[in-house]
């Protein structure tokens, strides 16, 4: 729920600040944040309560040709990753953002679960370290 809320707030904020340039996804084949002048800059937004992880769907690790054939959006491109603290019912403090990163990842930067029924993929350690720039880290 928190991740969906953060993604929605980010998209709305970009759309309000930069009308005609950024907008929300309208069809399934579009990225979460659409750059209207040049779709190559459209961006996926990933959110997680993991301290540093950036989990995605197993389809992220599939080659572009497979993604297009099965009808998923092409996952190669720009990403904004937001990690936040999980809700803690024993703590009155609201969860805070831990880290924000941005970068460009291709399908080969993702590793899908080995099990045939696994649905998760994660960026490789090299991709996390070298392709995602930290924009914010909670102090």
N, CA, C and O atoms as CSV, one atom per row, in Angstrom:
chain,resi,resn,atom,element,x,y,z
A,1,UNK,N,N,0.818,-1.179,0.000
A,1,UNK,CA,C,0.000,0.000,0.000
A,1,UNK,C,C,0.876,1.262,0.000
A,1,UNK,O,O,0.622,2.199,-0.756
A,2,UNK,N,N,1.894,1.274,0.844
A,2,UNK,CA,C,2.782,2.441,0.918
A,2,UNK,C,C,3.490,2.662,-0.414
A,2,UNK,O,O,3.613,3.796,-0.876
A,3,UNK,N,N,3.955,1.576,-1.027
A,3,UNK,CA,C,4.641,1.684,-2.310
A,3,UNK,C,C,3.746,2.260,-3.390
A,3,UNK,O,O,4.169,3.124,-4.158
A,4,UNK,N,N,2.513,1.786,-3.451
A,4,UNK,CA,C,1.556,2.291,-4.435
A,4,UNK,C,C,1.276,3.775,-4.192
A,4,UNK,O,O,1.190,4.560,-5.137
A,5,UNK,N,N,1.135,4.152,-2.919
A,5,UNK,CA,C,0.909,5.555,-2.565
A,5,UNK,C,C,2.085,6.423,-3.020
A,5,UNK,O,O,1.876,7.463,-3.646
A,6,UNK,N,N,3.322,6.007,-2.714
A,6,UNK,CA,C,4.498,6.784,-3.110
A,6,UNK,C,C,4.579,6.942,-4.626
A,6,UNK,O,O,4.859,8.030,-5.129
A,7,UNK,N,N,4.335,5.857,-5.345
A,7,UNK,CA,C,4.376,5.923,-6.814
A,7,UNK,C,C,3.341,6.911,-7.332
A,7,UNK,O,O,3.644,7.728,-8.201
A,8,UNK,N,N,2.129,6.845,-6.809
A,8,UNK,CA,C,1.061,7.746,-7.248
A,8,UNK,C,C,1.413,9.199,-6.958
A,8,UNK,O,O,1.224,10.064,-7.813
A,9,UNK,N,N,1.924,9.475,-5.758
A,9,UNK,CA,C,2.293,10.843,-5.393
A,9,UNK,C,C,3.382,11.364,-6.323
A,9,UNK,O,O,3.318,12.511,-6.764
A,10,UNK,N,N,4.375,10.543,-6.625
A,10,UNK,CA,C,5.464,10.970,-7.508
A,10,UNK,C,C,4.943,11.318,-8.899
A,10,UNK,O,O,5.304,12.353,-9.460
A,11,UNK,N,N,4.101,10.459,-9.448
A,11,UNK,CA,C,3.569,10.689,-10.793
A,11,UNK,C,C,2.706,11.950,-10.817
A,11,UNK,O,O,2.812,12.754,-11.743
A,12,UNK,N,N,1.864,12.125,-9.815
A,12,UNK,CA,C,1.015,13.315,-9.751
A,12,UNK,C,C,1.876,14.574,-9.639
A,12,UNK,O,O,1.598,15.577,-10.296
A,13,UNK,N,N,2.912,14.524,-8.815
A,13,UNK,CA,C,3.779,15.689,-8.633
A,13,UNK,C,C,4.499,16.052,-9.936
A,13,UNK,O,O,4.546,17.225,-10.306
A,14,UNK,N,N,5.053,15.069,-10.627
A,14,UNK,CA,C,5.711,15.338,-11.918
A,14,UNK,C,C,4.709,15.924,-12.909
A,14,UNK,O,O,5.021,16.886,-13.611
A,15,UNK,N,N,3.507,15.349,-12.969
A,15,UNK,CA,C,2.479,15.816,-13.906
A,15,UNK,C,C,2.063,17.250,-13.623
A,15,UNK,O,O,1.855,18.032,-14.551
A,16,UNK,N,N,1.940,17.601,-12.343
A,16,UNK,CA,C,1.551,18.969,-11.973
A,16,UNK,C,C,2.670,19.969,-12.226
A,16,UNK,O,O,2.417,21.077,-12.701
A,17,UNK,N,N,3.890,19.593,-11.916
A,17,UNK,CA,C,5.017,20.522,-12.091
A,17,UNK,C,C,5.405,20.704,-13.547
A,17,UNK,O,O,5.850,21.782,-13.942
A,18,UNK,N,N,5.240,19.660,-14.346
A,18,UNK,CA,C,5.697,19.681,-15.744
A,18,UNK,C,C,4.595,19.198,-16.689
A,18,UNK,O,O,4.759,18.176,-17.356
A,19,UNK,N,N,3.465,19.929,-16.751
A,19,UNK,CA,C,2.367,19.495,-17.631
A,19,UNK,C,C,2.808,19.500,-19.091
A,19,UNK,O,O,3.545,20.383,-19.532
A,20,UNK,N,N,2.346,18.506,-19.823
A,20,UNK,CA,C,2.716,18.379,-21.231
A,20,UNK,C,C,4.067,17.727,-21.434
A,20,UNK,O,O,4.431,17.396,-22.562
A,21,UNK,N,N,4.813,17.537,-20.364
A,21,UNK,CA,C,6.116,16.872,-20.447
A,21,UNK,C,C,6.046,15.502,-19.782
A,21,UNK,O,O,6.454,14.501,-20.372
A,22,UNK,N,N,5.523,15.455,-18.538
A,22,UNK,CA,C,5.377,14.199,-17.816
A,22,UNK,C,C,3.911,13.939,-17.536
A,22,UNK,O,O,3.149,14.867,-17.265
A,23,UNK,N,N,3.517,12.678,-17.602
A,23,UNK,CA,C,2.150,12.286,-17.272
A,23,UNK,C,C,2.130,10.854,-16.756
A,23,UNK,O,O,3.133,10.143,-16.821
A,24,UNK,N,N,0.979,10.445,-16.246
A,24,UNK,CA,C,0.813,9.093,-15.731
A,24,UNK,C,C,0.667,8.078,-16.868
A,24,UNK,O,O,0.356,8.435,-18.004
A,25,UNK,N,N,0.894,6.843,-16.543
A,25,UNK,CA,C,0.674,5.727,-17.469
A,25,UNK,C,C,-0.819,5.645,-17.786
A,25,UNK,O,O,-1.654,5.695,-16.883
A,26,UNK,N,N,-1.149,5.521,-19.072
A,26,UNK,CA,C,-2.559,5.412,-19.465
A,26,UNK,C,C,-2.919,4.028,-19.987
A,26,UNK,O,O,-4.062,3.590,-19.859
A,27,UNK,N,N,-1.949,3.344,-20.572
A,27,UNK,CA,C,-2.184,1.987,-21.067
A,27,UNK,C,C,-1.097,1.072,-20.516
A,27,UNK,O,O,-0.012,1.525,-20.150
A,28,UNK,N,N,-1.401,-0.206,-20.463
A,28,UNK,CA,C,-0.523,-1.184,-19.831
A,28,UNK,C,C,0.891,-1.221,-20.432
A,28,UNK,O,O,1.853,-1.529,-19.729
A,29,UNK,N,N,1.015,-0.917,-21.696
A,29,UNK,CA,C,2.318,-0.997,-22.363
A,29,UNK,C,C,3.231,0.189,-22.054
A,29,UNK,O,O,4.401,0.176,-22.439
A,30,UNK,N,N,2.713,1.227,-21.356
A,30,UNK,CA,C,3.519,2.397,-21.028
A,30,UNK,C,C,4.227,2.212,-19.690
A,30,UNK,O,O,3.807,1.416,-18.850
A,31,UNK,N,N,5.299,2.958,-19.513
A,31,UNK,CA,C,5.993,2.987,-18.231
A,31,UNK,C,C,5.141,3.773,-17.230
A,31,UNK,O,O,4.171,4.427,-17.615
A,32,UNK,N,N,5.505,3.707,-15.946
A,32,UNK,CA,C,4.727,4.361,-14.892
A,32,UNK,C,C,4.669,5.878,-15.062
A,32,UNK,O,O,3.625,6.493,-14.844
A,33,UNK,N,N,5.786,6.471,-15.448
A,33,UNK,CA,C,5.900,7.917,-15.635
A,33,UNK,C,C,6.300,8.146,-17.095
A,33,UNK,O,O,7.411,7.810,-17.504
A,34,UNK,N,N,5.384,8.718,-17.870
A,34,UNK,CA,C,5.575,8.847,-19.313
A,34,UNK,C,C,6.124,10.235,-19.650
A,34,UNK,O,O,5.580,11.253,-19.223
A,35,UNK,N,N,7.207,10.253,-20.423
A,35,UNK,CA,C,7.799,11.509,-20.907
A,35,UNK,C,C,7.232,11.740,-22.302
A,35,UNK,O,O,7.622,11.067,-23.256
A,36,UNK,N,N,6.310,12.692,-22.418
A,36,UNK,CA,C,5.580,12.892,-23.668
A,36,UNK,C,C,6.444,13.339,-24.843
A,36,UNK,O,O,6.208,12.872,-25.957
A,37,UNK,N,N,7.442,14.227,-24.659
A,37,UNK,CA,C,8.240,14.632,-25.821
A,37,UNK,C,C,9.087,13.501,-26.403
A,37,UNK,O,O,9.337,13.472,-27.608
A,38,UNK,N,N,9.536,12.560,-25.546
A,38,UNK,CA,C,10.403,11.475,-26.023
A,38,UNK,C,C,10.234,10.274,-25.104
A,38,UNK,O,O,10.752,10.260,-23.987
A,39,UNK,N,N,9.509,9.269,-25.576
A,39,UNK,CA,C,9.199,8.085,-24.768
A,39,UNK,C,C,10.453,7.364,-24.258
A,39,UNK,O,O,10.373,6.617,-23.283
A,40,UNK,N,N,11.597,7.575,-24.895
A,40,UNK,CA,C,12.839,6.936,-24.442
A,40,UNK,C,C,13.190,7.352,-23.011
A,40,UNK,O,O,13.935,6.648,-22.329
A,41,UNK,N,N,12.659,8.494,-22.550
A,41,UNK,CA,C,12.928,8.958,-21.191
A,41,UNK,C,C,11.838,8.553,-20.196
A,41,UNK,O,O,11.935,8.874,-19.011
A,42,UNK,N,N,10.818,7.861,-20.658
A,42,UNK,CA,C,9.778,7.376,-19.748
A,42,UNK,C,C,10.429,6.467,-18.704
A,42,UNK,O,O,11.442,5.822,-18.974
A,43,UNK,N,N,9.839,6.427,-17.515
A,43,UNK,CA,C,10.511,5.841,-16.362
A,43,UNK,C,C,9.607,4.900,-15.587
A,43,UNK,O,O,8.429,5.190,-15.377
A,44,UNK,N,N,10.160,3.775,-15.164
A,44,UNK,CA,C,9.488,2.859,-14.248
A,44,UNK,C,C,9.799,3.307,-12.833
A,44,UNK,O,O,10.917,3.741,-12.553
A,45,UNK,N,N,8.833,3.210,-11.942
A,45,UNK,CA,C,9.037,3.550,-10.533
A,45,UNK,C,C,8.899,2.264,-9.727
A,45,UNK,O,O,7.877,1.581,-9.794
A,46,UNK,N,N,9.940,1.946,-8.969
A,46,UNK,CA,C,9.933,0.755,-8.120
A,46,UNK,C,C,10.006,1.220,-6.672
A,46,UNK,O,O,10.834,2.064,-6.327
A,47,UNK,N,N,9.147,0.675,-5.831
A,47,UNK,CA,C,9.146,1.006,-4.417
A,47,UNK,C,C,9.244,-0.279,-3.610
A,47,UNK,O,O,8.768,-1.331,-4.036
A,48,UNK,N,N,9.867,-0.181,-2.437
A,48,UNK,CA,C,10.031,-1.380,-1.616
A,48,UNK,C,C,10.281,-1.002,-0.166
A,48,UNK,O,O,10.914,0.013,0.124
A,49,UNK,N,N,9.775,-1.832,0.743
A,49,UNK,CA,C,10.088,-1.660,2.160
A,49,UNK,C,C,11.394,-2.360,2.515
A,49,UNK,O,O,11.815,-2.334,3.672
A,50,UNK,N,N,12.027,-2.976,1.551
A,50,UNK,CA,C,13.361,-3.537,1.755
A,50,UNK,C,C,14.336,-2.391,2.006
A,50,UNK,O,O,14.175,-1.308,1.443
A,51,UNK,N,N,15.338,-2.617,2.838
A,51,UNK,CA,C,16.306,-1.563,3.149
A,51,UNK,C,C,17.056,-1.113,1.898
A,51,UNK,O,O,17.306,0.081,1.731
A,52,UNK,N,N,17.419,-2.042,1.019
A,52,UNK,CA,C,18.196,-1.683,-0.173
A,52,UNK,C,C,17.721,-2.387,-1.436
A,52,UNK,O,O,18.180,-2.051,-2.528
A,53,UNK,N,N,16.817,-3.352,-1.321
A,53,UNK,CA,C,16.393,-4.138,-2.474
A,53,UNK,C,C,15.526,-3.359,-3.450
A,53,UNK,O,O,15.010,-2.285,-3.142
A,54,UNK,N,N,15.385,-3.936,-4.634
A,54,UNK,CA,C,14.564,-3.343,-5.685
A,54,UNK,C,C,13.897,-4.482,-6.450
A,54,UNK,O,O,14.192,-4.688,-7.627
A,55,UNK,N,N,13.003,-5.224,-5.796
A,55,UNK,CA,C,12.416,-6.381,-6.452
A,55,UNK,C,C,11.515,-6.003,-7.626
A,55,UNK,O,O,10.815,-4.991,-7.602
A,56,UNK,N,N,11.557,-6.832,-8.625
A,56,UNK,CA,C,10.697,-6.662,-9.788
A,56,UNK,C,C,10.079,-7.995,-10.154
A,56,UNK,O,O,10.372,-9.017,-9.533
A,57,UNK,N,N,9.241,-7.984,-11.143
A,57,UNK,CA,C,8.619,-9.193,-11.654
A,57,UNK,C,C,9.633,-9.971,-12.491
A,57,UNK,O,O,10.547,-9.387,-13.072
A,58,UNK,N,N,9.470,-11.253,-12.545
A,58,UNK,CA,C,10.381,-12.108,-13.309
A,58,UNK,C,C,10.499,-11.662,-14.765
A,58,UNK,O,O,11.536,-11.878,-15.393
A,59,UNK,N,N,9.456,-11.048,-15.304
A,59,UNK,CA,C,9.478,-10.604,-16.706
A,59,UNK,C,C,10.555,-9.550,-16.952
A,59,UNK,O,O,10.961,-9.352,-18.097
A,60,UNK,N,N,11.024,-8.873,-15.914
A,60,UNK,CA,C,12.065,-7.852,-16.088
A,60,UNK,C,C,13.344,-8.462,-16.655
A,60,UNK,O,O,14.098,-7.787,-17.357
A,61,UNK,N,N,13.591,-9.737,-16.353
A,61,UNK,CA,C,14.817,-10.403,-16.791
A,61,UNK,C,C,14.678,-11.027,-18.179
A,61,UNK,O,O,15.636,-11.607,-18.691
A,62,UNK,N,N,13.505,-10.917,-18.789
A,62,UNK,CA,C,13.284,-11.501,-20.116
A,62,UNK,C,C,13.781,-10.560,-21.204
A,62,UNK,O,O,13.669,-9.342,-21.062
A,63,UNK,N,N,14.334,-11.105,-22.297
A,63,UNK,CA,C,14.752,-10.243,-23.413
A,63,UNK,C,C,13.573,-9.423,-23.951
A,63,UNK,O,O,12.417,-9.831,-23.841
A,64,UNK,N,N,13.883,-8.275,-24.525
A,64,UNK,CA,C,12.860,-7.351,-25.028
A,64,UNK,C,C,11.910,-8.058,-26.001
A,64,UNK,O,O,10.701,-7.829,-25.960
A,65,UNK,N,N,12.445,-8.908,-26.865
A,65,UNK,CA,C,11.589,-9.601,-27.845
A,65,UNK,C,C,10.525,-10.434,-27.143
A,65,UNK,O,O,9.376,-10.481,-27.581
A,66,UNK,N,N,10.914,-11.098,-26.040
A,66,UNK,CA,C,9.959,-11.913,-25.279
A,66,UNK,C,C,8.944,-11.004,-24.592
A,66,UNK,O,O,7.753,-11.315,-24.579
A,67,UNK,N,N,9.390,-9.896,-24.024
A,67,UNK,CA,C,8.477,-8.968,-23.362
A,67,UNK,C,C,7.416,-8.466,-24.340
A,67,UNK,O,O,6.233,-8.410,-24.004
A,68,UNK,N,N,7.839,-8.104,-25.540
A,68,UNK,CA,C,6.887,-7.614,-26.546
A,68,UNK,C,C,5.932,-8.726,-26.984
A,68,UNK,O,O,4.740,-8.486,-27.173
A,69,UNK,N,N,6.460,-9.945,-27.144
A,69,UNK,CA,C,5.646,-11.066,-27.625
A,69,UNK,C,C,4.552,-11.431,-26.622
A,69,UNK,O,O,3.431,-11.749,-27.019
A,70,UNK,N,N,4.869,-11.389,-25.324
A,70,UNK,CA,C,3.871,-11.766,-24.324
A,70,UNK,C,C,3.005,-10.592,-23.878
A,70,UNK,O,O,2.084,-10.763,-23.079
A,71,UNK,N,N,3.301,-9.400,-24.397
A,71,UNK,CA,C,2.439,-8.253,-24.151
A,71,UNK,C,C,2.734,-7.459,-22.892
A,71,UNK,O,O,1.912,-6.640,-22.479
A,72,UNK,N,N,3.888,-7.680,-22.270
A,72,UNK,CA,C,4.241,-6.837,-21.125
A,72,UNK,C,C,4.965,-5.596,-21.626
A,72,UNK,O,O,5.467,-5.579,-22.750
A,73,UNK,N,N,5.020,-4.569,-20.804
A,73,UNK,CA,C,5.754,-3.372,-21.208
A,73,UNK,C,C,7.239,-3.694,-21.267
A,73,UNK,O,O,7.719,-4.561,-20.536
A,74,UNK,N,N,7.956,-3.012,-22.120
A,74,UNK,CA,C,9.398,-3.211,-22.238
A,74,UNK,C,C,10.044,-2.645,-20.983
A,74,UNK,O,O,9.828,-1.485,-20.630
A,75,UNK,N,N,10.834,-3.467,-20.317
A,75,UNK,CA,C,11.417,-3.085,-19.028
A,75,UNK,C,C,12.766,-2.391,-19.159
A,75,UNK,O,O,13.228,-1.791,-18.189
A,76,UNK,N,N,13.412,-2.447,-20.307
A,76,UNK,CA,C,14.663,-1.716,-20.488
A,76,UNK,C,C,14.360,-0.226,-20.391
A,76,UNK,O,O,13.406,0.259,-21.000
A,77,UNK,N,N,15.165,0.493,-19.631
A,77,UNK,CA,C,14.951,1.929,-19.554
A,77,UNK,C,C,15.302,2.507,-18.202
A,77,UNK,O,O,16.012,1.896,-17.404
A,78,UNK,N,N,14.783,3.706,-17.964
A,78,UNK,CA,C,15.074,4.430,-16.734
A,78,UNK,C,C,14.210,3.926,-15.590
A,78,UNK,O,O,13.059,3.527,-15.772
A,79,UNK,N,N,14.810,3.958,-14.398
A,79,UNK,CA,C,14.130,3.541,-13.170
A,79,UNK,C,C,14.370,4.568,-12.084
A,79,UNK,O,O,15.457,5.134,-11.971
A,80,UNK,N,N,13.338,4.801,-11.284
A,80,UNK,CA,C,13.473,5.496,-10.013
A,80,UNK,C,C,13.096,4.466,-8.959
A,80,UNK,O,O,12.020,3.870,-9.011
A,81,UNK,N,N,13.987,4.266,-8.010
A,81,UNK,CA,C,13.774,3.290,-6.948
A,81,UNK,C,C,13.659,4.018,-5.613
A,81,UNK,O,O,14.520,4.821,-5.257
A,82,UNK,N,N,12.585,3.728,-4.880
A,82,UNK,CA,C,12.361,4.345,-3.576
A,82,UNK,C,C,12.237,3.240,-2.534
A,82,UNK,O,O,11.346,2.395,-2.614
A,83,UNK,N,N,13.144,3.255,-1.552
A,83,UNK,CA,C,13.072,2.311,-0.437
A,83,UNK,C,C,12.563,3.074,0.785
A,83,UNK,O,O,13.014,4.184,1.067
A,84,UNK,N,N,11.623,2.469,1.502
A,84,UNK,CA,C,11.008,3.133,2.652
A,84,UNK,C,C,10.954,2.169,3.823
A,84,UNK,O,O,11.036,0.952,3.658
A,85,UNK,N,N,10.816,2.740,5.003
A,85,UNK,CA,C,10.692,1.922,6.205
A,85,UNK,C,C,9.323,1.253,6.207
A,85,UNK,O,O,8.344,1.851,5.763
A,86,UNK,N,N,9.243,0.026,6.699
A,86,UNK,CA,C,7.923,-0.613,6.794
A,86,UNK,C,C,7.106,0.006,7.931
A,86,UNK,O,O,7.664,0.592,8.859
A,87,UNK,N,N,5.797,-0.128,7.848
A,87,UNK,CA,C,4.930,0.308,8.933
A,87,UNK,C,C,5.203,-0.558,10.160
A,87,UNK,O,O,5.405,-1.767,10.045
A,88,UNK,N,N,5.208,0.059,11.309
A,88,UNK,CA,C,5.406,-0.660,12.567
A,88,UNK,C,C,4.286,-0.245,13.515
A,88,UNK,O,O,4.283,0.880,14.014
A,89,UNK,N,N,3.333,-1.146,13.769
A,89,UNK,CA,C,2.181,-0.768,14.607
A,89,UNK,C,C,2.567,-0.445,16.050
A,89,UNK,O,O,1.772,0.152,16.776
A,90,UNK,N,N,3.769,-0.827,16.476
A,90,UNK,CA,C,4.193,-0.532,17.849
A,90,UNK,C,C,4.907,0.810,17.946
A,90,UNK,O,O,5.279,1.236,19.040
A,91,UNK,N,N,5.101,1.478,16.815
A,91,UNK,CA,C,5.825,2.742,16.780
A,91,UNK,C,C,4.887,3.821,16.238
A,91,UNK,O,O,4.277,3.643,15.184
A,92,UNK,N,N,4.774,4.926,16.950
A,92,UNK,CA,C,3.882,6.011,16.521
A,92,UNK,C,C,4.449,6.838,15.383
A,92,UNK,O,O,3.720,7.605,14.754
A,93,UNK,N,N,5.734,6.696,15.107
A,93,UNK,CA,C,6.339,7.449,14.008
A,93,UNK,C,C,5.919,6.865,12.667
A,93,UNK,O,O,5.825,5.647,12.511
A,94,UNK,N,N,5.670,7.735,11.710
A,94,UNK,CA,C,5.343,7.272,10.365
A,94,UNK,C,C,6.599,6.760,9.677
A,94,UNK,O,O,7.697,7.227,9.979
A,95,UNK,N,N,6.463,5.822,8.769
A,95,UNK,CA,C,7.646,5.346,8.044
A,95,UNK,C,C,8.278,6.473,7.237
A,95,UNK,O,O,7.588,7.365,6.743
A,96,UNK,N,N,9.585,6.418,7.115
A,96,UNK,CA,C,10.327,7.424,6.358
A,96,UNK,C,C,10.964,6.794,5.137
A,96,UNK,O,O,11.133,5.577,5.063
A,97,UNK,N,N,11.312,7.632,4.189
A,97,UNK,CA,C,12.025,7.168,3.005
A,97,UNK,C,C,13.467,6.896,3.413
A,97,UNK,O,O,14.105,7.718,4.071
A,98,UNK,N,N,13.972,5.730,3.012
A,98,UNK,CA,C,15.346,5.347,3.334
A,98,UNK,C,C,16.330,5.781,2.256
A,98,UNK,O,O,17.420,6.276,2.541
A,99,UNK,N,N,15.905,5.577,0.986
A,99,UNK,CA,C,16.835,5.828,-0.108
A,99,UNK,C,C,16.056,6.045,-1.404
A,99,UNK,O,O,15.007,5.440,-1.627
A,100,UNK,N,N,16.591,6.917,-2.248
A,100,UNK,CA,C,16.055,7.111,-3.600
A,100,UNK,C,C,17.227,6.963,-4.556
A,100,UNK,O,O,18.274,7.585,-4.379
A,101,UNK,N,N,17.032,6.120,-5.585
A,101,UNK,CA,C,18.061,5.916,-6.609
A,101,UNK,C,C,17.432,6.081,-7.982
A,101,UNK,O,O,16.220,5.947,-8.149
A,102,UNK,N,N,18.277,6.373,-8.960
A,102,UNK,CA,C,17.817,6.474,-10.342
A,102,UNK,C,C,18.905,5.951,-11.263
A,102,UNK,O,O,20.095,6.111,-10.994
A,103,UNK,N,N,18.478,5.321,-12.357
A,103,UNK,CA,C,19.444,4.829,-13.325
A,103,UNK,C,C,18.751,4.157,-14.495
A,103,UNK,O,O,17.524,4.107,-14.569
A,104,UNK,N,N,19.563,3.642,-15.406
A,104,UNK,CA,C,19.057,2.959,-16.603
A,104,UNK,C,C,19.448,1.487,-16.506
A,104,UNK,O,O,20.623,1.161,-16.334
A,105,UNK,N,N,18.460,0.601,-16.616
A,105,UNK,CA,C,18.701,-0.840,-16.548
A,105,UNK,C,C,18.126,-1.522,-17.778
A,105,UNK,O,O,17.077,-1.133,-18.292
A,106,UNK,N,N,18.828,-2.538,-18.237
A,106,UNK,CA,C,18.300,-3.374,-19.318
A,106,UNK,C,C,17.873,-4.715,-18.726
A,106,UNK,O,O,18.133,-4.995,-17.555
A,107,UNK,N,N,17.224,-5.533,-19.532
A,107,UNK,CA,C,16.766,-6.834,-19.044
A,107,UNK,C,C,17.935,-7.690,-18.548
A,107,UNK,O,O,17.759,-8.527,-17.662
A,108,UNK,N,N,19.118,-7.485,-19.114
A,108,UNK,CA,C,20.278,-8.292,-18.693
A,108,UNK,C,C,20.824,-7.846,-17.333
A,108,UNK,O,O,21.691,-8.515,-16.772
A,109,UNK,N,N,20.333,-6.731,-16.801
A,109,UNK,CA,C,20.729,-6.280,-15.466
A,109,UNK,C,C,19.872,-6.907,-14.368
A,109,UNK,O,O,20.094,-6.651,-13.184
A,110,UNK,N,N,18.904,-7.716,-14.751
A,110,UNK,CA,C,18.000,-8.368,-13.802
A,110,UNK,C,C,18.256,-9.863,-13.783
A,110,UNK,O,O,18.591,-10.449,-14.813
A,111,UNK,N,N,18.103,-10.487,-12.624
A,111,UNK,CA,C,18.223,-11.935,-12.482
A,111,UNK,C,C,16.891,-12.449,-11.956
A,111,UNK,O,O,16.457,-12.086,-10.863
A,112,UNK,N,N,16.244,-13.308,-12.759
A,112,UNK,CA,C,14.977,-13.896,-12.341
A,112,UNK,C,C,15.215,-15.084,-11.429
A,112,UNK,O,O,16.288,-15.687,-11.450
A,113,UNK,N,N,14.215,-15.419,-10.631
A,113,UNK,CA,C,14.326,-16.597,-9.769
A,113,UNK,C,C,14.560,-17.830,-10.624
A,113,UNK,O,O,14.038,-17.949,-11.732
A,114,UNK,N,N,15.348,-18.736,-10.092
A,114,UNK,CA,C,15.699,-19.948,-10.838
A,114,UNK,C,C,14.521,-20.918,-10.940
A,114,UNK,O,O,14.387,-21.618,-11.943
A,115,UNK,N,N,13.669,-20.968,-9.916
A,115,UNK,CA,C,12.543,-21.899,-9.948
A,115,UNK,C,C,11.580,-21.527,-11.071
A,115,UNK,O,O,11.302,-20.347,-11.286
A,116,UNK,N,N,11.075,-22.521,-11.781
A,116,UNK,CA,C,10.162,-22.219,-12.882
A,116,UNK,C,C,8.892,-21.505,-12.432
A,116,UNK,O,O,8.256,-20.820,-13.233
A,117,UNK,N,N,8.515,-21.653,-11.170
A,117,UNK,CA,C,7.304,-20.981,-10.683
A,117,UNK,C,C,7.620,-19.653,-10.009
A,117,UNK,O,O,6.706,-18.924,-9.624
A,118,UNK,N,N,8.906,-19.329,-9.862
A,118,UNK,CA,C,9.293,-18.082,-9.200
A,118,UNK,C,C,8.859,-16.874,-10.007
A,118,UNK,O,O,8.940,-16.879,-11.235
A,119,UNK,N,N,8.405,-15.856,-9.330
A,119,UNK,CA,C,7.894,-14.671,-10.008
A,119,UNK,C,C,8.727,-13.424,-9.756
A,119,UNK,O,O,8.356,-12.338,-10.203
A,120,UNK,N,N,9.842,-13.556,-9.051
A,120,UNK,CA,C,10.609,-12.380,-8.642
A,120,UNK,C,C,11.897,-12.254,-9.451
A,120,UNK,O,O,12.484,-13.244,-9.887
A,121,UNK,N,N,12.313,-11.010,-9.636
A,121,UNK,CA,C,13.612,-10.707,-10.226
A,121,UNK,C,C,14.232,-9.567,-9.428
A,121,UNK,O,O,13.526,-8.739,-8.852
A,122,UNK,N,N,15.552,-9.539,-9.403
A,122,UNK,CA,C,16.283,-8.481,-8.710
A,122,UNK,C,C,17.412,-8.005,-9.606
A,122,UNK,O,O,17.956,-8.787,-10.386
A,123,UNK,N,N,17.773,-6.717,-9.504
A,123,UNK,CA,C,18.946,-6.252,-10.254
A,123,UNK,C,C,20.207,-6.955,-9.747
A,123,UNK,O,O,20.310,-7.295,-8.569
A,124,UNK,N,N,21.148,-7.164,-10.639
A,124,UNK,CA,C,22.417,-7.775,-10.253
A,124,UNK,C,C,23.151,-6.830,-9.302
A,124,UNK,O,O,22.899,-5.625,-9.317
A,125,UNK,N,N,24.054,-7.359,-8.475
A,125,UNK,CA,C,24.843,-6.476,-7.598
A,125,UNK,C,C,25.610,-5.414,-8.393
A,125,UNK,O,O,25.700,-4.265,-7.959
A,126,UNK,N,N,26.162,-5.789,-9.554
A,126,UNK,CA,C,26.883,-4.818,-10.383
A,126,UNK,C,C,25.958,-3.699,-10.860
A,126,UNK,O,O,26.353,-2.533,-10.882
A,127,UNK,N,N,24.728,-4.051,-11.242
A,127,UNK,CA,C,23.768,-3.039,-11.703
A,127,UNK,C,C,23.389,-2.106,-10.556
A,127,UNK,O,O,23.315,-0.891,-10.739
A,128,UNK,N,N,23.147,-2.678,-9.368
A,128,UNK,CA,C,22.794,-1.832,-8.210
A,128,UNK,C,C,23.934,-0.883,-7.856
A,128,UNK,O,O,23.703,0.283,-7.533
A,129,UNK,N,N,25.161,-1.387,-7.919
A,129,UNK,CA,C,26.312,-0.576,-7.514
A,129,UNK,C,C,26.743,0.421,-8.579
A,129,UNK,O,O,27.174,1.526,-8.248
A,130,UNK,N,N,26.633,0.048,-9.862
A,130,UNK,CA,C,27.201,0.882,-10.899
A,130,UNK,C,C,26.229,1.595,-11.812
A,130,UNK,O,O,26.627,2.502,-12.545
A,131,UNK,N,N,24.955,1.206,-11.786
A,131,UNK,CA,C,24.005,1.802,-12.723
A,131,UNK,C,C,22.893,2.596,-12.043
A,131,UNK,O,O,22.147,3.317,-12.705
A,132,UNK,N,N,22.783,2.464,-10.741
A,132,UNK,CA,C,21.761,3.198,-10.002
A,132,UNK,C,C,22.456,4.221,-9.104
A,132,UNK,O,O,23.183,3.855,-8.181
A,133,UNK,N,N,22.228,5.486,-9.380
A,133,UNK,CA,C,22.860,6.576,-8.635
A,133,UNK,C,C,21.988,6.905,-7.423
A,133,UNK,O,O,20.775,7.070,-7.550
A,134,UNK,N,N,22.610,6.998,-6.260
A,134,UNK,CA,C,21.880,7.387,-5.056
A,134,UNK,C,C,21.621,8.885,-5.085
A,134,UNK,O,O,22.550,9.690,-5.132
A,135,UNK,N,N,20.341,9.244,-5.057
A,135,UNK,CA,C,19.949,10.649,-5.025
A,135,UNK,C,C,19.684,11.114,-3.600
A,135,UNK,O,O,19.813,12.297,-3.286
A,136,UNK,N,N,19.308,10.163,-2.736
A,136,UNK,CA,C,18.989,10.493,-1.352
A,136,UNK,C,C,19.224,9.258,-0.502
A,136,UNK,O,O,18.867,8.147,-0.894
A,137,UNK,N,N,19.830,9.455,0.670
A,137,UNK,CA,C,19.972,8.418,1.680
A,137,UNK,C,C,19.602,9.025,3.019
A,137,UNK,O,O,20.101,10.089,3.386
A,138,UNK,N,N,18.721,8.343,3.753
A,138,UNK,CA,C,18.282,8.832,5.068
A,138,UNK,C,C,19.499,8.901,5.994
A,138,UNK,O,O,20.287,7.959,6.078
A,139,UNK,N,N,19.632,10.019,6.675
A,139,UNK,CA,C,20.770,10.147,7.604
A,139,UNK,C,C,20.371,9.741,9.001
A,139,UNK,O,O,21.195,9.782,9.915
